[in-house]
Amino acid sequence: MDIREIQNLIKFVAKSGATEVRLETGDFKITIKTTQEVAAKADGLTYQPLQGVPAVTIASPIQQATAEEVKAASAAASAAAEDSRLITVKSPIIGTFYRKASPEKAPFVEVGDVIGKGDVLCVIEAMKLFNEIESELSGKIVKILVENNSPVEFDQPLFIIDPS
């Protein structure tokens, strides 16, 4: 049994909610013990060879959050709250995504453009038919998620729009 298999066993025991598991095979014996309140945070492993060598305990350390991690977590939480108001425009059909009506013309929209309801965002070609995808709301283009001239699937995110 290698270290990766042992780590997977530890994770399995921690997720199962068991407080102690013993496994004996050929030349070694493993005992994994967890407590209810620490089971989610740390895994304990005791390895005892049968040849009389002293037991070795390997435990993953419980990490304490640093000030930088706390700041990063709060920034992520505020970004998630900000992202909750953003709208994702998804592809209504399967086809090829085009940002321009033709190679020599300008793209329909760019990041930062303010759009209105009914404005054309892109064209999706499906079976030699070019389908204009129009905006169903007014807002500002925050992100374009698909590269020009690339295939898209049904319900694939294409644009992120801030409706405010």
DSSP file with accessible surface (Angstrom, degrees, kcal/mol):
  #  RESIDUE AA STRUCTURE BP1 BP2  ACC     N-H-->O    O-->H-N    N-H-->O    O-->H-N    TCO  KAPPA ALPHA  PHI   PSI    X-CA   Y-CA   Z-CA
    1    1 A M              0   0  100      0, 0.0     2,-0.1     0, 0.0     0, 0.0   0.000 360.0 360.0 360.0 125.5    0.0    0.0    0.0
    2    2 A D     >  -     0   0   86      1,-0.1     4,-1.9     4,-0.0     3,-0.2  -0.407 360.0 -98.6 -94.1 174.5    1.5    3.3   -1.0
    3    3 A I  H  > S+     0   0   99      1,-0.2     4,-2.7     2,-0.2     5,-0.2   0.856 120.7  56.3 -62.1 -35.5    1.1    6.8    0.5
    4    4 A R  H  > S+     0   0  173      1,-0.2     4,-2.3     2,-0.2    -1,-0.2   0.915 107.5  48.0 -64.9 -41.9   -1.5    7.8   -2.0
    5    5 A E  H  > S+     0   0  103     -3,-0.2     4,-2.1     2,-0.2    -1,-0.2   0.896 111.8  50.9 -64.8 -38.1   -3.7    4.9   -1.1
    6    6 A I  H  X S+     0   0   17     -4,-1.9     4,-2.5     2,-0.2    -2,-0.2   0.927 109.7  49.7 -65.0 -43.6   -3.3    5.6    2.6
    7    7 A Q  H  X S+     0   0   94     -4,-2.7     4,-2.4     1,-0.2    -2,-0.2   0.912 110.6  50.0 -62.4 -41.5   -4.3    9.3    2.0
    8    8 A N  H  X S+     0   0   90     -4,-2.3     4,-2.4     1,-0.2    -1,-0.2   0.896 110.0  51.3 -63.3 -38.7   -7.4    8.2    0.1
    9    9 A L  H  X S+     0   0   40     -4,-2.1     4,-2.6     2,-0.2    -2,-0.2   0.919 109.1  50.6 -63.6 -41.7   -8.3    5.8    2.9
   10   10 A I  H  X S+     0   0   17     -4,-2.5     4,-2.6     1,-0.2    -2,-0.2   0.936 111.1  48.0 -61.4 -46.7   -7.9    8.6    5.4
   11   11 A K  H  X S+     0   0  111     -4,-2.4     4,-2.3     1,-0.2    -1,-0.2   0.914 111.3  51.0 -61.5 -41.2  -10.2   10.9    3.4
   12   12 A F  H  X S+     0   0  141     -4,-2.4     4,-1.9     2,-0.2    -2,-0.2   0.931 111.4  47.2 -62.5 -44.1  -12.8    8.1    3.0
   13   13 A V  H  X>S+     0   0    3     -4,-2.6     4,-1.1     1,-0.2     5,-0.8   0.923 111.6  51.0 -64.6 -42.2  -12.8    7.5    6.8
   14   14 A A  H  <5S+     0   0   21     -4,-2.6     3,-0.4     1,-0.2    -1,-0.2   0.913 113.3  45.0 -62.6 -40.6  -13.1   11.2    7.6
   15   15 A K  H  <5S+     0   0  184     -4,-2.3    -1,-0.2     1,-0.2    -2,-0.2   0.816 106.8  59.8 -72.8 -30.0  -16.0   11.6    5.2
   16   16 A S  H  <5S-     0   0   67     -4,-1.9    -1,-0.2    -5,-0.2    -2,-0.2   0.727 104.2-126.5 -73.2 -20.7  -17.8    8.5    6.4
   17   17 A G  T  <5 +     0   0   47     -4,-1.1    -3,-0.1    -3,-0.4    -4,-0.1   0.453  57.9 146.4  89.7  -0.8  -18.0    9.8   10.0
   18   18 A A      < -     0   0   34     -5,-0.8    -1,-0.3     1,-0.1     3,-0.1  -0.402  40.9-152.9 -68.4 146.8  -16.4    6.7   11.5
   19   19 A T  S    S+     0   0   74      1,-0.3    15,-3.0    14,-0.1     2,-0.3   0.725  75.5  16.7 -94.9 -22.1  -14.2    7.4   14.5
   20   20 A E  E     +A   33   0A  78     13,-0.2     2,-0.4    -7,-0.1    -1,-0.3  -0.971  57.5 177.9-153.5 136.3  -11.8    4.4   14.2
   21   21 A V  E     -A   32   0A  45     11,-2.5    11,-3.3    -2,-0.3     2,-0.4  -0.999   9.5-163.2-137.3 134.5  -10.8    2.0   11.4
   22   22 A R  E     -A   31   0A 165     -2,-0.4     2,-0.4     9,-0.2     9,-0.2  -0.965   6.4-176.5-119.3 138.2   -8.2   -0.7   11.6
   23   23 A L  E     -A   30   0A  57      7,-3.2     7,-3.4    -2,-0.4     2,-0.5  -0.996   1.6-173.7-136.1 124.9   -6.7   -2.4    8.5
   24   24 A E  E     +A   29   0A 128     -2,-0.4     2,-0.3     5,-0.2     5,-0.2  -0.984  11.9 161.9-121.5 128.0   -4.2   -5.3    8.6
   25   25 A T  E >   -A   28   0A  63      3,-2.4     3,-2.8    -2,-0.5    -2,-0.0  -0.987  56.4 -58.4-138.8 151.0   -2.5   -6.7    5.6
   26   26 A G  T 3  S+     0   0   77     -2,-0.3     3,-0.0     1,-0.3    -2,-0.0   0.298 124.0   4.0  19.9 -91.8    0.6   -8.8    5.1
   27   27 A D  T 3  S+     0   0   96     22,-0.0    23,-1.0    -3,-0.0     2,-0.3   0.312 123.6  46.6-107.9   9.5    3.5   -6.8    6.7
   28   28 A F  E <   -AB  25  49A  17     -3,-2.8    -3,-2.4    21,-0.2     2,-0.4  -0.984  55.5-149.6-149.5 162.9    1.7   -3.8    8.2
   29   29 A K  E     -AB  24  48A  57     19,-1.2    19,-2.5    -2,-0.3     2,-0.4  -0.998  13.0-163.0-132.5 133.2   -1.2   -2.6   10.3
   30   30 A I  E     -AB  23  47A   1     -7,-3.4    -7,-3.2    -2,-0.4     2,-0.4  -0.971   5.1-173.6-121.1 132.9   -2.9    0.7   10.0
   31   31 A T  E     -AB  22  46A  10     15,-2.1    15,-2.2    -2,-0.4     2,-0.5  -0.994   4.8-167.5-123.9 124.3   -5.2    2.3   12.5
   32   32 A I  E     -A   21   0A   1    -11,-3.3   -11,-2.5    -2,-0.4     2,-0.4  -0.959   8.7-177.5-113.6 121.8   -7.1    5.5   11.6
   33   33 A K  E     +A   20   0A 119     -2,-0.5    11,-0.7    11,-0.4     2,-0.3  -0.966   4.8 171.7-121.3 136.4   -8.7    7.4   14.5
   34   34 A T        -     0   0   15    -15,-3.0     2,-0.3    -2,-0.4     9,-0.1  -0.948  22.4-137.3-134.9 158.0  -10.8   10.6   14.2
   35   35 A T     >  -     0   0   70     -2,-0.3     4,-2.3     1,-0.1     3,-0.2  -0.839  28.2-113.4-111.4 157.5  -12.9   12.5   16.7
   36   36 A Q  T  4 S+     0   0  152     -2,-0.3     4,-0.4     1,-0.2    -1,-0.1   0.907 113.8  39.7 -57.7 -47.0  -16.3   14.0   15.8
   37   37 A E  T  4 S+     0   0  153      1,-0.2    -1,-0.2     2,-0.1     4,-0.1   0.771 124.3  37.9 -79.1 -21.5  -15.3   17.6   16.1
   38   38 A V  T >> S+     0   0   49     -3,-0.2     4,-2.7     1,-0.1     3,-1.5   0.620  89.8  91.9-102.7 -10.4  -11.9   17.3   14.5
   39   39 A A  T 3< S+     0   0   13     -4,-2.3    -1,-0.1     1,-0.3    -2,-0.1   0.841  88.3  48.2 -56.1 -36.7  -12.8   14.7   11.8
   40   40 A A  T 34 S+     0   0  101     -4,-0.4    -1,-0.3     1,-0.2    -2,-0.1   0.739 119.9  37.6 -76.3 -20.6  -13.6   17.4    9.2
   41   41 A K  T <4 S+     0   0  148     -3,-1.5     2,-0.3     1,-0.3    22,-0.2   0.775 120.5  21.3-103.7 -32.8  -10.3   19.3    9.9
   42   42 A A     <  -     0   0   16     -4,-2.7     2,-0.4    20,-0.1    -1,-0.3  -0.996  57.1-149.0-141.9 147.4   -7.6   16.7   10.5
   43   43 A D        -     0   0   34     -2,-0.3    17,-1.2    17,-0.2     2,-0.4  -0.952  14.1-151.8-115.0 132.8   -7.0   13.1    9.8
   44   44 A G  E     - C   0  59A  22    -11,-0.7   -11,-0.4    -2,-0.4     2,-0.4  -0.849  12.2-174.0-104.4 142.7   -4.9   10.9   12.1
   45   45 A L  E     - C   0  58A   5     13,-1.3    13,-2.2    -2,-0.4     2,-0.5  -0.996   8.0-168.2-138.0 127.9   -2.9    7.9   10.9
   46   46 A T  E     -BC  31  57A  32    -15,-2.2   -15,-2.1    -2,-0.4     2,-0.5  -0.978   5.9-167.0-115.1 127.3   -1.0    5.4   12.9
   47   47 A Y  E     +BC  30  56A  78      9,-2.6     9,-2.2    -2,-0.5   -17,-0.2  -0.956   7.5 179.0-115.6 120.2    1.3    3.0   11.1
   48   48 A Q  E     -B   29   0A  73    -19,-2.5   -19,-1.2    -2,-0.5     7,-0.1  -0.912  15.8-151.4-124.8 106.6    2.6    0.0   13.1
   49   49 A P  E >   -B   28   0A  20      0, 0.0     3,-0.7     0, 0.0   -21,-0.2  -0.438  19.3-129.8 -68.2 151.8    4.9   -2.5   11.3
   50   50 A L  T 3  S+     0   0  100    -23,-1.0   -22,-0.1     1,-0.2   -23,-0.0   0.594  94.8  80.9 -80.4  -7.3    4.6   -6.0   12.7
   51   51 A Q  T 3  S-     0   0  147    -24,-0.3    -1,-0.2     1,-0.1   -23,-0.0   0.254 115.2 -97.0 -87.1  14.7    8.4   -6.3   13.1
   52   52 A G  S <  S+     0   0   72     -3,-0.7    -2,-0.1     1,-0.3    -1,-0.1   0.606  74.1 146.6  86.8   7.7    8.5   -4.4   16.4
   53   53 A V        -     0   0   79     -4,-0.1    -1,-0.3     1,-0.1     3,-0.1  -0.576  59.9 -95.3 -74.3 139.8    9.5   -1.0   15.0
   54   54 A P        -     0   0  105      0, 0.0    -1,-0.1     0, 0.0     2,-0.1  -0.202  46.5 -96.0 -57.7 150.4    7.9    1.8   17.0
   55   55 A A        -     0   0   48     -7,-0.1     2,-0.5    -3,-0.1    -7,-0.2  -0.357  34.0-149.3 -67.4 143.1    4.6    3.2   15.7
   56   56 A V  E     -C   47   0A  77     -9,-2.2    -9,-2.6    -3,-0.1     2,-0.5  -0.962   5.2-155.4-115.5 129.1    4.7    6.3   13.6
   57   57 A T  E     -C   46   0A  96     -2,-0.5     2,-0.5   -11,-0.2   -11,-0.2  -0.925   7.7-170.9-107.8 127.4    1.8    8.8   13.6
   58   58 A I  E     +C   45   0A  85    -13,-2.2   -13,-1.3    -2,-0.5     2,-0.4  -0.973  10.3 174.6-115.8 124.3    1.3   11.0   10.6
   59   59 A A  E     -C   44   0A  64     -2,-0.5   -15,-0.2   -15,-0.2    -2,-0.0  -0.995  31.7-125.2-132.4 137.6   -1.2   13.8   11.0
   60   60 A S        -     0   0   56    -17,-1.2   -17,-0.2    -2,-0.4     2,-0.1  -0.652  39.7-114.2 -76.8 133.4   -2.1   16.6    8.6
   61   61 A P        -     0   0  106      0, 0.0     2,-0.6     0, 0.0    -1,-0.1  -0.371  19.9-118.9 -70.1 146.3   -1.8   19.9   10.4
   62   62 A I        -     0   0   90     -2,-0.1     2,-0.3   -20,-0.1   -20,-0.1  -0.769  34.0-136.9 -82.4 120.1   -4.8   22.0   11.1
   63   63 A Q        -     0   0  164     -2,-0.6     2,-0.4   -22,-0.2    -3,-0.0  -0.629   9.3-147.6 -84.5 136.5   -4.2   25.2    9.2
   64   64 A Q        -     0   0  173     -2,-0.3     2,-0.2     1,-0.0    -1,-0.0  -0.850  26.5-109.9-101.1 139.9   -5.0   28.5   10.9
   65   65 A A        -     0   0   71     -2,-0.4     2,-0.1     4,-0.1    -1,-0.0  -0.464  29.8-144.7 -71.0 133.0   -6.1   31.4    8.7
   66   66 A T     >  -     0   0   69     -2,-0.2     4,-2.2     1,-0.1     5,-0.2  -0.452  29.8-102.6 -87.5 170.2   -3.7   34.2    8.3
   67   67 A A  H  > S+     0   0   73      1,-0.2     4,-2.4     2,-0.2     5,-0.2   0.888 123.7  53.2 -61.0 -37.2   -4.7   37.8    8.0
   68   68 A E  H  > S+     0   0  155      1,-0.2     4,-2.5     2,-0.2    -1,-0.2   0.900 108.1  49.9 -66.5 -38.5   -4.0   37.7    4.2
   69   69 A E  H  > S+     0   0   95      2,-0.2     4,-2.5     1,-0.2    -1,-0.2   0.887 110.0  50.8 -66.6 -37.6   -6.3   34.6    3.8
   70   70 A V  H  X S+     0   0   85     -4,-2.2     4,-2.5     2,-0.2    -2,-0.2   0.925 111.3  48.1 -65.2 -42.5   -9.1   36.4    5.8
   71   71 A K  H  X S+     0   0  148     -4,-2.4     4,-2.5     2,-0.2    -2,-0.2   0.919 112.2  49.4 -62.3 -43.3   -8.8   39.4    3.5
   72   72 A A  H  X S+     0   0   61     -4,-2.5     4,-2.4     1,-0.2    -2,-0.2   0.908 111.1  49.8 -63.4 -39.8   -8.8   37.2    0.4
   73   73 A A  H  X S+     0   0   63     -4,-2.5     4,-2.2     2,-0.2    -2,-0.2   0.912 111.9  47.1 -66.6 -40.5  -11.9   35.3    1.7
   74   74 A S  H  X S+     0   0   72     -4,-2.5     4,-2.3     2,-0.2    -2,-0.2   0.891 112.0  50.7 -69.9 -35.2  -13.7   38.6    2.4
   75   75 A A  H  X S+     0   0   54     -4,-2.5     4,-2.4     2,-0.2    -2,-0.2   0.912 110.6  49.6 -66.1 -39.2  -12.8   39.9   -1.0
   76   76 A A  H  X S+     0   0   60     -4,-2.4     4,-2.4     1,-0.2    -2,-0.2   0.892 110.1  51.1 -65.6 -38.4  -14.1   36.7   -2.6
   77   77 A A  H  X S+     0   0   63     -4,-2.2     4,-2.0     2,-0.2    -2,-0.2   0.917 111.8  46.1 -66.2 -41.6  -17.3   37.0   -0.7
   78   78 A S  H  X S+     0   0   75     -4,-2.3     4,-2.2     2,-0.2    -2,-0.2   0.888 112.4  51.2 -69.2 -35.3  -17.8   40.7   -1.8
   79   79 A A  H  X S+     0   0   42     -4,-2.4     4,-2.8     2,-0.2    -2,-0.2   0.897 109.1  51.5 -66.0 -37.4  -17.0   39.6   -5.4
   80   80 A A  H  X S+     0   0   59     -4,-2.4     4,-1.3     2,-0.2    -2,-0.2   0.900 109.7  49.2 -65.9 -39.0  -19.5   36.8   -5.1
   81   81 A A  H  < S+     0   0   63     -4,-2.0     4,-0.4     2,-0.2    -1,-0.2   0.904 113.1  47.3 -66.1 -39.3  -22.2   39.3   -3.9
   82   82 A E  H >< S+     0   0  110     -4,-2.2     3,-1.1     1,-0.2     4,-0.4   0.900 110.6  52.4 -67.0 -40.3  -21.3   41.6   -6.8
   83   83 A D  H >< S+     0   0   92     -4,-2.8     3,-1.1     1,-0.2    -1,-0.2   0.749  93.5  73.7 -67.3 -22.9  -21.4   38.7   -9.3
   84   84 A S  T 3< S+     0   0   96     -4,-1.3    -1,-0.2     1,-0.3    -2,-0.2   0.768  95.6  50.1 -66.0 -22.6  -24.9   37.7   -8.1
   85   85 A R  T <  S+     0   0  107     -3,-1.1    -1,-0.3    -4,-0.4    -2,-0.2   0.606  90.5 101.0 -89.8 -10.6  -26.4   40.7   -9.9
   86   86 A L    <   -     0   0   31     -3,-1.1     2,-0.4    -4,-0.4    76,-0.2  -0.463  65.3-140.5 -75.8 146.7  -24.7   39.9  -13.2
   87   87 A I  E     -D  161   0B  70     74,-3.3    74,-3.4    -2,-0.1     2,-0.5  -0.896   5.3-145.1-110.3 136.5  -26.6   38.2  -15.9
   88   88 A T  E     -D  160   0B  62     -2,-0.4     2,-0.5    72,-0.2    72,-0.2  -0.883   7.5-148.6-102.3 125.3  -25.2   35.5  -18.2
   89   89 A V  E     -D  159   0B  22     70,-2.9    69,-3.6    -2,-0.5    70,-1.5  -0.843  21.6-162.1 -91.6 124.8  -26.4   35.4  -21.8
   90   90 A K  E     -D  157   0B  99     -2,-0.5    64,-0.1    67,-0.3    66,-0.0  -0.758  25.3 -96.1-111.1 156.9  -26.4   31.8  -23.0
   91   91 A S        -     0   0    1     65,-2.5    64,-3.2    -2,-0.3    65,-0.2  -0.505  23.5-160.2 -71.0 128.0  -26.4   30.3  -26.5
   92   92 A P  S    S+     0   0   65      0, 0.0     2,-0.3     0, 0.0    -1,-0.1   0.610  74.3  23.7 -82.7 -10.4  -29.9   29.3  -27.6
   93   93 A I  S    S-     0   0   52     60,-0.2     2,-0.4    63,-0.1    63,-0.2  -0.929  82.6-101.2-145.6 168.3  -28.6   27.0  -30.3
   94   94 A I        +     0   0  102     -2,-0.3     2,-0.3    60,-0.1    59,-0.2  -0.747  69.9  89.1 -90.0 139.1  -25.6   24.8  -31.3
   95   95 A G  E    S-G  152   0C  13     57,-1.9    57,-3.0    -2,-0.4     2,-0.5  -0.986  76.7 -43.4 170.0-157.8  -23.3   26.4  -33.9
   96   96 A T  E     -GH 151 125C  39     29,-2.2    29,-2.5    -2,-0.3     2,-0.3  -0.912  50.4-134.5-108.6 128.0  -20.4   28.6  -34.6
   97   97 A F  E     -GH 150 124C   0     53,-3.0    52,-2.0    -2,-0.5    53,-0.8  -0.640  22.9-177.0 -85.4 130.2  -20.0   31.9  -32.7
   98   98 A Y  E     - H   0 123C  57     25,-2.8    25,-2.5    -2,-0.3    50,-0.1  -0.997  20.7-166.3-128.8 131.6  -19.1   35.1  -34.6
   99   99 A R  S    S+     0   0   52     -2,-0.4     9,-3.1    23,-0.2    10,-0.3   0.639  78.3  51.0 -84.3 -17.0  -18.6   38.5  -32.9
  100  100 A K  B    S-J  107   0D  70      7,-0.3    23,-0.1     8,-0.1     6,-0.1  -0.886  75.5-132.4-122.9 154.5  -18.8   40.3  -36.3
  101  101 A A  S    S-     0   0   59      5,-0.5    -1,-0.1    -2,-0.3     5,-0.0   0.831  96.6  -4.8 -71.6 -32.1  -21.2   40.3  -39.2
  102  102 A S  S >  S-     0   0   28      4,-0.2     3,-1.5    -3,-0.0    -1,-0.2  -0.972  81.6 -98.6-154.1 163.1  -18.3   39.8  -41.6
  103  103 A P  T 3  S+     0   0  110      0, 0.0    -1,-0.0     0, 0.0    -2,-0.0   0.812 120.6  47.9 -58.0 -31.6  -14.5   39.8  -41.3
  104  104 A E  T 3  S+     0   0  162      2,-0.1     2,-0.2    -4,-0.0    -3,-0.0   0.585  98.5  84.8 -88.8  -6.7  -14.1   43.4  -42.4
  105  105 A K  S <  S-     0   0  126     -3,-1.5     3,-0.1     1,-0.1    -3,-0.0  -0.503  85.3 -99.7 -92.0 163.2  -16.8   44.8  -40.0
  106  106 A A        -     0   0   80     -2,-0.2    -5,-0.5     1,-0.1    -4,-0.2  -0.419  48.6 -89.7 -75.8 154.3  -16.4   45.8  -36.4
  107  107 A P  B     -J  100   0D  36      0, 0.0    -7,-0.3     0, 0.0    -1,-0.1  -0.253  30.9-122.1 -61.0 152.1  -17.6   43.5  -33.6
  108  108 A F  S    S+     0   0   61     -9,-3.1     2,-0.3    13,-0.2    14,-0.1   0.923  91.2   4.3 -60.8 -46.2  -21.2   43.8  -32.5
  109  109 A V        -     0   0    7     12,-0.4     2,-0.3   -10,-0.3    -1,-0.2  -0.972  62.6-161.0-140.4 155.4  -20.2   44.5  -28.9
  110  110 A E    >   -     0   0   82     -2,-0.3     3,-2.0    -3,-0.1    31,-0.3  -0.873  44.7 -78.8-126.3 163.1  -17.0   44.9  -26.9
  111  111 A V  T 3  S+     0   0   86     -2,-0.3    31,-0.2     1,-0.3     3,-0.1  -0.421 120.8  26.8 -61.8 131.6  -16.3   44.7  -23.2
  112  112 A G  T 3  S+     0   0   35     29,-2.8    -1,-0.3     1,-0.3     2,-0.1   0.243  88.3 135.2  97.5 -13.5  -17.5   47.9  -21.5
  113  113 A D    <   -     0   0   65     -3,-2.0    28,-2.7    27,-0.1     2,-0.5  -0.436  53.4-132.3 -68.1 141.2  -20.2   48.6  -24.2
  114  114 A V  E     -E  140   0B 119     26,-0.2     2,-0.3    -2,-0.1    26,-0.3  -0.840  30.6-169.8 -93.3 128.4  -23.6   49.7  -23.0
  115  115 A I  E     -E  139   0B  10     24,-3.3    24,-2.1    -2,-0.5     2,-0.3  -0.794  11.8-144.0-119.7 160.4  -26.3   47.8  -24.8
  116  116 A G    >   -     0   0   20     -2,-0.3     3,-2.1    22,-0.2    19,-0.3  -0.762  41.2 -76.0-116.7 166.3  -30.1   48.1  -25.0
  117  117 A K  T 3  S+     0   0  158     -2,-0.3    19,-0.2     1,-0.3    21,-0.1  -0.395 120.4  22.5 -61.8 131.1  -32.8   45.5  -25.2
  118  118 A G  T 3  S+     0   0   34     17,-3.0    -1,-0.3     1,-0.3     2,-0.1   0.322  86.5 138.5  93.5  -9.4  -32.9   44.1  -28.7
  119  119 A D    <   -     0   0   73     -3,-2.1    16,-2.8    18,-0.2     2,-0.4  -0.464  60.9-110.6 -68.2 142.9  -29.3   45.0  -29.6
  120  120 A V  E     + I   0 134C  33     14,-0.2    14,-0.3     1,-0.2     3,-0.1  -0.598  34.9 179.1 -76.8 127.8  -27.4   42.3  -31.6
  121  121 A L  E     -     0   0C   1     12,-3.4   -12,-0.4    -2,-0.4     2,-0.3   0.796  60.5 -33.6 -95.5 -38.3  -24.7   40.7  -29.4
  122  122 A C  E     - I   0 133C   0     11,-1.1    11,-2.8   -14,-0.1     2,-0.4  -0.946  55.5-107.6-166.0-179.2  -23.4   38.1  -31.9
  123  123 A V  E     -HI  98 132C  10    -25,-2.5   -25,-2.8    -2,-0.3     2,-0.5  -0.987  20.3-160.7-126.9 137.6  -24.2   35.8  -34.7
  124  124 A I  E     -HI  97 131C   0      7,-2.6     7,-2.6    -2,-0.4     2,-0.5  -0.985  11.1-147.8-120.0 122.3  -24.4   32.0  -34.4
  125  125 A E  E     +HI  96 130C  31    -29,-2.5   -29,-2.2    -2,-0.5     2,-0.4  -0.767  21.5 172.5 -90.2 126.5  -24.2   30.0  -37.6
  126  126 A A  E >  S- I   0 129C  24      3,-2.7     3,-1.5    -2,-0.5   -31,-0.1  -0.970  70.5 -17.2-135.5 118.4  -26.1   26.8  -37.6
  127  127 A M  T 3  S-     0   0  181     -2,-0.4    -1,-0.1     1,-0.3     3,-0.1   0.916 127.9 -51.3  54.0  47.9  -26.5   24.7  -40.8
  128  128 A K  T 3  S+     0   0  174      1,-0.2     2,-0.5    -3,-0.0    -1,-0.3   0.585 115.0 117.0  68.0  11.3  -25.5   27.6  -43.0
  129  129 A L  E <   -I  126   0C 115     -3,-1.5    -3,-2.7     2,-0.0     2,-0.7  -0.939  58.9-143.2-108.3 132.3  -28.1   29.9  -41.4
  130  130 A F  E     -I  125   0C 128     -2,-0.5     2,-0.6    -5,-0.2    -5,-0.2  -0.844  16.7-164.6 -98.1 114.6  -26.8   33.0  -39.5
  131  131 A N  E     -I  124   0C  60     -7,-2.6    -7,-2.6    -2,-0.7     2,-0.4  -0.882  12.5-139.9-104.5 118.7  -28.9   33.6  -36.4
  132  132 A E  E     -I  123   0C 114     -2,-0.6     2,-0.7    -9,-0.2    -9,-0.2  -0.626  12.1-146.7 -77.0 129.7  -28.5   37.0  -34.7
  133  133 A I  E     -I  122   0C  16    -11,-2.8   -12,-3.4    -2,-0.4   -11,-1.1  -0.890  19.1-162.5 -99.8 116.4  -28.5   36.8  -31.0
  134  134 A E  E     -I  120   0C 106     -2,-0.7   -14,-0.2   -14,-0.3     2,-0.2  -0.703  21.9-105.9-101.5 152.2  -30.2   39.8  -29.5
  135  135 A S        -     0   0    4    -16,-2.8   -17,-3.0   -19,-0.3   -16,-0.1  -0.505  17.1-159.8 -74.2 137.7  -30.0   41.1  -25.9
  136  136 A E  S    S+     0   0  165     -2,-0.2     2,-0.3   -19,-0.2   -19,-0.2   0.392  75.9  30.5 -96.2   2.7  -33.1   40.6  -23.8
  137  137 A L  S    S-     0   0   42    -21,-0.2     2,-0.3   -18,-0.1   -18,-0.2  -0.955  80.2-109.0-151.5 165.9  -32.1   43.3  -21.4
  138  138 A S        +     0   0   67     -2,-0.3     2,-0.3    25,-0.1   -22,-0.2  -0.731  60.5  95.6 -96.1 150.8  -30.2   46.6  -21.2
  139  139 A G  E     -E  115   0B   7    -24,-2.1   -24,-3.3    -2,-0.3     2,-0.4  -0.991  67.7 -58.1 165.2-158.0  -26.9   46.9  -19.4
  140  140 A K  E     -EF 114 162B 106     22,-2.2    22,-2.9    -2,-0.3     2,-0.5  -0.959  43.4-117.3-124.0 134.2  -23.1   46.9  -19.8
  141  141 A I  E     + F   0 161B   1    -28,-2.7   -29,-2.8    -2,-0.4    20,-0.2  -0.594  34.4 173.2 -71.2 118.0  -21.0   44.1  -21.3
  142  142 A V  E     +     0   0B  60     18,-3.1     2,-0.3    -2,-0.5    19,-0.2   0.830  63.1   0.1 -93.7 -40.2  -18.7   42.8  -18.5
  143  143 A K  E     - F   0 160B 116     17,-1.5    17,-2.5   -33,-0.1     2,-0.6  -0.996  51.7-144.1-154.4 142.5  -17.1   39.8  -20.2
  144  144 A I  E     - F   0 159B  31     -2,-0.3    15,-0.2    15,-0.2   -33,-0.1  -0.958  18.3-171.9-106.5 118.8  -17.1   38.0  -23.5
  145  145 A L        +     0   0   67     13,-2.9     2,-0.4    -2,-0.6    14,-0.2   0.535  59.6  62.2 -92.7  -8.8  -16.7   34.3  -22.7
  146  146 A V  S    S-     0   0    8     12,-0.7     2,-0.2     4,-0.0     3,-0.1  -0.951  76.1-125.1-125.3 140.2  -16.3   32.8  -26.2
  147  147 A E    >   -     0   0  156     -2,-0.4     3,-0.8     1,-0.1   -50,-0.2  -0.483  41.5 -92.3 -77.5 150.4  -13.6   33.4  -28.8
  148  148 A N  T 3  S+     0   0   67      1,-0.2   -50,-0.2    -2,-0.2    -1,-0.1  -0.306 107.9  16.6 -60.6 143.3  -14.6   34.5  -32.3
  149  149 A N  T 3  S+     0   0  101    -52,-2.0    -1,-0.2     1,-0.2   -51,-0.2   0.845  96.0 129.6  63.3  37.3  -15.2   31.7  -34.9
  150  150 A S  E <   -G   97   0C  28     -3,-0.8   -53,-3.0   -53,-0.8    -1,-0.2  -0.913  62.5-102.7-121.3 151.5  -15.4   29.0  -32.2
  151  151 A P  E     -G   96   0C 100      0, 0.0     2,-0.3     0, 0.0   -55,-0.2  -0.403  35.9-164.2 -70.8 145.4  -18.1   26.3  -31.8
  152  152 A V  E     -G   95   0C   2    -57,-3.0   -57,-1.9    -2,-0.1     2,-0.2  -0.951   8.5-139.1-128.9 152.3  -20.7   26.7  -29.1
  153  153 A E    >   -     0   0  118     -2,-0.3     3,-1.7   -59,-0.2   -62,-0.3  -0.620  40.5 -78.9-100.9 164.6  -23.1   24.3  -27.5
  154  154 A F  T 3  S+     0   0  132      1,-0.3    -1,-0.1    -2,-0.2   -60,-0.1  -0.407 118.3  10.4 -61.2 134.6  -26.7   24.8  -26.5
  155  155 A D  T 3  S+     0   0   85    -64,-3.2    -1,-0.3     1,-0.2   -61,-0.1   0.614  89.7 148.4  69.8  15.4  -27.0   26.8  -23.2
  156  156 A Q    <   -     0   0   62     -3,-1.7   -65,-2.5   -65,-0.2    -1,-0.2  -0.642  56.0-107.4 -78.4 133.7  -23.2   27.6  -23.2
  157  157 A P  E     +D   90   0B  55      0, 0.0   -67,-0.3     0, 0.0     3,-0.1  -0.402  44.3 167.7 -62.9 132.7  -22.5   31.0  -21.5
  158  158 A L  E     +     0   0B   0    -69,-3.6   -13,-2.9     1,-0.4   -12,-0.7   0.740  58.5  11.7-111.4 -47.0  -21.5   33.6  -24.1
  159  159 A F  E     -DF  89 144B   0    -70,-1.5   -70,-2.9   -15,-0.2     2,-0.5  -0.962  55.1-142.6-135.6 154.1  -21.6   37.0  -22.4
  160  160 A I  E     -DF  88 143B  35    -17,-2.5   -18,-3.1    -2,-0.3   -17,-1.5  -0.986  26.0-169.6-116.9 127.8  -21.8   38.4  -18.8
  161  161 A I  E     -DF  87 141B   0    -74,-3.4   -74,-3.3    -2,-0.5   -20,-0.2  -0.947  20.6-145.6-122.7 136.4  -23.9   41.6  -18.6
  162  162 A D  E     - F   0 140B  23    -22,-2.9   -22,-2.2    -2,-0.4   -76,-0.1  -0.886  12.8-165.4 -96.9 110.1  -24.3   44.0  -15.7
  163  163 A P              0   0   55      0, 0.0    -1,-0.1     0, 0.0   -25,-0.1   0.586 360.0 360.0 -76.0  -6.4  -27.9   45.2  -15.9
  164  164 A S              0   0  111    -24,-0.1    -2,-0.1   -79,-0.1   -24,-0.1  -0.224 360.0 360.0 -77.9 360.0  -27.5   48.2  -13.5
